[in-house]
Amino acid sequence: MKLSACMMVRNEEANLPRCLESIRGIVDEIVIVDTGSTDNTIDIARSYGAKVYEHPWQDDFSLHRNQSLDYATGDWVLIIDADEEFVMSAPIEKLKDALVSFGKKYEAVALEIIDIKQGHVSMLANTTRFFQRDKVRYEGIVHNMPVVKTQAAGLLRFCVLKHYGYDLDPEKKMAKFKRTRDLLLKRIEQDPTDYICYFYLSQIYGSIGYNRQSIEYGEKYIAHRKDVKDVFMGQIYYSMAIGYQDMQDAENCERIIKIGLEELPDDLDLHYAMVQFAKWQNRTEMLIIGAQGFYDLYQKYQNNPGNRSNRFTFTQTPHFLASCMQSLALFTFAVGIQGTKFMSDALEQTDPSMRDELLSEFDSTMAFMGLSGQEVRNASRNCI
């Protein structure tokens, strides 16, 4: 079984060595379509044995992606970008055996992608990147999407992609934003029913802090969710909830969280958004529900990333788990202290025999947790 890596690049001398080093010895062939590099990209590619084909840039990512596929000769192809790194925790033979096995049932195979910003994980997703060579074509001039006859894909658990493409300085970030925005607007102009563009516009505006524009495009996308139900990008709800919270719009923030969870009850990010909203609005019951839901889903996805499907996930890191559990602990602690004070005040007016019974039960429970009931009651008077 022969495996080809297919890439399209331009001026990637800073990223390309890391990418090519990560696949050297894993793939049998590296095919690169260069769309007009003026730096050392082509020389670097050839130094790794890549077959380089030069095509002038035509404002169409799918066109050049498909060109790379046309040059490939492998049975399977790996689609990888210069700002990505392939990491595998198993022998090469296991990868090829898995692709041969998957090929009996699937035309495409996914793996996990980890977005890295400033050395930290900022997003996780499952992304379909291995394809039987003659079974896939790409569509879309920007945010190009693979099209295969059978959408179902296996998931390789021992391979991941690390993505560094959003870890940019402000100048490069703005340049990438403008390029992507213009191509997305061009797509909409060519096809007003290309509703996925509203999603991507919402995301890129949000990435540079333009919340108003991000929300406007997000609302347009949600308005057409029934038109794109088979490929609806559910992460729009999380980004909009965060956007509305940043704009201090509590009514719309709660509305989006509610709609999102009705459609996607197992969405980890929306449970985190619920916790943040509940903290902001001092909604203890909502916070408890959100934090418990987040914890359960976090464990579910940690144990099996395949449960996440192809949905982008922004909060599946220990930092967000700790944040949710901190919120749960602090809010429930505050409620417990308040309840203890109210209990103590009420017991002063209670019949002594009944008071002793309640105090005994309270003290026994505190002792079980290694605390002194009397000290907890004294502390509650001082805290409130």
N, C-alpha and C positions, 0 to 999 in steps of 0.2 A: 504494500500500500504506500503510495507516494503522497506526501503532504506539501502543499505550496502555501507560502505566506504572501498575501497580496496587500499592497500599500499604495497610497497616493500621497505625494509630499510636495512641499515647496518651502525652501529656506528653513530647513529643520536641523541645521548642523549642531544646535545645542542639545536637541533631544534624541536624534537618530542613533548615536552610538549606544546609548542605554537600551533602546528598543532592540536593535539588531543583535547586541550581545546577548539579550535575553532569549532570542529564538535561534541563535547559532547552535547547530548540532541537534536541534529539535525538528526543524522543518527541512525538507529535502531541496527546497527551491524558494528563493526570495525574489518576488516580482515587484518592481517599483515603477509607478508612473510618476514622473516628475513634471510639474505643471509650470515650470519657469524659475527654478532656483537661481539666485545670483550669488550664493555663498558656496560653501564647500560640501553641500548636501550630496551632490552626485559623486564626488570623489570618495566621500565616506561610504556611501552605499556600495560602490564598486569594490572598496577595500574589504567588504564583508562578503564578496562574491555575488552580490545581487545583480539581477538582470534589470537594467535601467532603460526605460523607454520615455522619451521626451515628447510631451504634447503641450501646446500652449493652453493656458487657463481659459475656460469658456464660461465661467460663472455657473457651473453645473457640477456639483459634487458627484451625483450619480453617474454622469457621463464618464468621468475619469475613474470612478470606482469600477464601473463595468469594463473599461479598457484594461484595467489590471487583471480582471477575471479572464478576459479574452486571451491574454498572454500566458496564463497559468497552464501547466500541463499535469498537475497533480490530480489524484482521485478525489481528494478533499482539499479545501482551501481554508486557511485561517485569515480572517480579516483583522488587521491590526493597524493602528495609527502610530505615527512617530512619537507622539507624546504619551505612549503607553508602554508598559513593561509586562512581559509574560513571565509568570511565576508558577512553577510546577513542583509538587512534592512527591513525585513518583517517577519511576524510570520511563524513558521515552517509549519503550515497548508497551507499557500499560496504556499510554495515550493512543497509540496506533491500534492496539487491540480493541480499545473501547470504541474508537470511531468505526472500525469494521463491524463491531457488534451492533452499535447504534444504527449503522447504515442499513441494516436489515429491516428497520422499522421507521427510521426518521431520515429526512433529507437535511436536517439542521440540528446542531447541538449547541447548547448554551454553557456558559461558565459565569462565575461571579466577577463583577467589576467593582473595584474599590477606588473611589475618587479621593485623591490626596491633595490637601491644601495646607501649606506651611507645616508639613510633616505630620499632619493629623488627618484621620479619616473623616470626610465630610459627607459621604454618600455611599450607599451600597445598592447594587442592583444585579439582576441576572441578565446577561446580554447574549444574544445569539450571534456567534462569531465563526463557528465551524460549519461549513456547508459542503455537500457534494458539489463538485465544481460546476457541473452542467445543469444544476437544478435551481440556481439562484440568479436573480438580477436585482439591481437597485433602482429605486424611483425617488424623485424629489431633488430639486436643484440644491437644496440645503437641508440639513438634518435628514440625509438620505436614508431610506429604509429598505431592508432586504425583502424581497418578495419570493416566497417559495410556495409550492402547491400545497404542501402539508405544513400548517403553522406549528403543530406540536413539535417539541424538541426535547431531547434528553438533556441532562445536566451533569457536567463533569465536576465532581466534588474535589478533585485533587489539582485543579488548575484555577488560577485567578489572573485577572488583568489589573494592574495598577495604573490609574490614569492621573496624569499631572497637568492636563491641558487647561485647567481653570486656575492654576496657581501662577497668576500673571501679575506683573507690576501694573499700576494704574493706567499708564499710557497704552500698553499692549492690550489690557482688558477693554479699554474704550474702543480701540481700533477693531478688536474682534467683535465687540457689540455692534458697531456701525456696519461692519461687513455682513454680519449675520442678519441684522434687522433689514437691511436693504434687500437681501436675497429673499427673505421671508415675505416682505411686501411685494416683491416681484412675483412670487408664487401666487399670492392672493389675487394680484392683478390678472395673472394668466388664468386662474381658476378660482372664482369667488366661493366655490364650495370646498376649497381646500382648508377645512376648518382646523386641522391640526396645527396650522400656522399660528392661529390665535393662541394655542397652548404655548408654543415656543416663544412667541413674542411676549407673552405674560412672564415666562421664565427669565428671559434675558433682561427685560426691564427690571424685574425684581432683583436680579443679580447685581445691578449697579445702584440699587436703592431707589428707583423711580416707582414708588408704590402706587401712585395714582394710575399711571399708564399700565402697570402690571395688572392691577385689579380690573381696569376697563377691558383689557384683552381677555383676562380670565373669565369675566362674566359673559363675554361673547362666546367663549369656548364652551362654558357650561350650558349656555342657552341652546347649543347644538349637540349636546351630549347624546341625544337619541339618534342623531344623524351619523354619529361615529361610534355607536355603542360597541362594536366589535373590537375597536382599537382605542377606546377612550382612555386617556392618561389620567388616572385617578389621583395622582399626586398634586394635581391642580388645587384640590381642596386644602391641602396642608399649606401650600405656599400662599394661597389667598387668605387663609385664616391668620397666618403670621402677618401678612400685609395689612389686613384690617386691624389687627391688634396694634401694630406699629402706628397706625393712623388714629388710634384710640376710638375706633368705631365698634363698640361692644355689640350692638344689635346685629350688624352684618357678620361680625366674627362668629357669634353664636349660631347664626343662620347657616353659615357655610359649614361649620363643624357638624351641625345636625344633619344637613343634607348629605354631607360626605359619609358620615357613619351609617346613615340609612342605606346607602349604596355599597359601602365598603366597611362592614362591621369589624373586619380583621385588619384594618389599616393601623399600623404601629404609629406612624407620624401623627395621625389625627387624634389618637389617644394622648400623645404628648401635648398636642395643641389644646386638648380639652383641659389637661392639668394646668397649663399656663393660663388659660382663660379663667379657670376656676380660682386660681391664686389671685389674679387681677381683680376679679369680681367678688372675692371672698365667698365662694360657693363651696362649702365644705363637702356636701354630699356628692357633688359633681367631681370634685377633686379625688375623692376616695374611689369612685367608679373609674375615673380615667386612669389613675395610678395603678389600680389593680389590673385593669385591662392591658395597660402598657406592659406591666411585669409579665403577665401570662403570654402575651404575643412575643415579647422579647425572647423568652425562653423557647417558644415554639420555633422562631426563625433561627435562633442560634443552633438549635438541635438539628434543624433541617432547612437550609437556605432555599430548597426547592419550594417550600410552602409559600414563599414570598412571590412566586411566579416571576414575571418580568417587571414588576413595579419598582420604581425608584424608592429607596428608603433612606431618609436623612438622619434618623435618630437611633439607629441600631448600633450604638457604641456605649461602652461603660460610662462615659460622661453623662449621656442623657438618662441612662438608667439610674445613676446616682442622683441626678437632679430631680427625677420623678420621686424617688424614694425619700429624698430629703424633704420635698414638699409634703409628701404624705406624713412623714414623721412629725414635722413641725406643726402642721395643721391639726393632726389628731392629738398631739401632745397639748396644744393650746386648748382644744376642746376638752380634753381630759382634766386639765388644770381648772378650767372654768366649771366643769361639772362637779369636781371635788369641792370647790368653794361653795357652790350652791347646795351641795349635799350637806356640808358642814353647817351652813347657816340653818338649813331646814331641821337638822338633827337637834339643834339647840331648843327647838320648840316641840320635839317629839317625846312621847312617853318614854321614860328611862328604860323600861324593859325592851321595848321595840328598838330604841336607839342602840342598846348594847348588842342586839342581834345583828343590826345592820353594820355597826362598827366592826364587829368580829368578822363578818364576811368580807368587808373591805380590807381589813388588816391581813386576813389570810391570803387574799388575792395579791396584795402588795408583797407579802413575804415570799410567795411563790416566784415573784419576779426579782427577789433579792432586795426589796425596798422596805423601808419602815413606813407603815400606814400613818403614824403620827407625824413623821417628818414630812410626808407628802401633803397631809392636810395643813400643816403649818406653812409649808412653802406656797400652797395655793392661796392662802390669805395674803401673803406678801407680794405675790405676782399680779394680783388683780385688784 
